[in-house]
Amino acid sequence: MPGSDHSSDSSSNASYDSDEDYRLAQKEWNESLEELQQLVLVLLLPWVGKYFGRRCSYWLYDRYTHVGLGKSFFMGEKPFAWSFFSR
């Protein structure tokens, strides 16, 4: 019988090692996902902000060159309310 106790101990040790390996692999996977998220935040987010910032500034500059800086720049060319009250 002592041999059977030894075999059950080795199977429980193997199960423990397997669980420990799983936990270690899961921890490494979570760490790599966090690194990937940080990479996206550091590289991709500023690039997207730069793209949309330039796009908005080009649009505003084009509007300024065509309309000028006045009420029509902020409110539009000729809003409906202004045409109604100008009569």
Summary of the structure (lengths in Angstrom):
residues: 87
radius of gyration: 33.2
end to end distance: 108.1
largest distance: 108.1
contacts: 163
relative contact order: 0.04
helix: 89%
strand: 0%
